[in-house]
Amino acid sequence: MLKIVDVDYIKDYQIVLTFNNGKVKNVDLSDKLKGSLFEPLKDLDLFIQFGLVNGTIEWVNGADFAPEYLFRIGKALNL
């Protein structure tokens, strides 16, 4: 099962995620914040209020994305 084990805020709506398979990806969510649960995250003050919960990133308003989705849309980083 794919899980996120670390998350770092970069800038704007970009985060870097480390997955339990060792892959690290840069994820830009700027065009993914749609719908009643995600629209409030367009406020950067709210966007940066997140944490790791049950293997994925979750925001203070309860919004989250499946780790598999974030892995798929992320761009691989070679560290």
Sequence and secondary structure as in RCSB ss.txt:
>XXXX:A:sequence
MLKIVDVDYIKDYQIVLTFNNGKVKNVDLSDKLKGSLFEPLKDLDLFIQFGLVNGTIEWVNGADFAPEYLFRIGK
ALNL
>XXXX:A:secstr
   EEEEEEEETTEEEEEETTS EEEEE TTT  STTTGGGGSHHHHT EEEETTEEEETTS B  HHHHHHHSE
E   
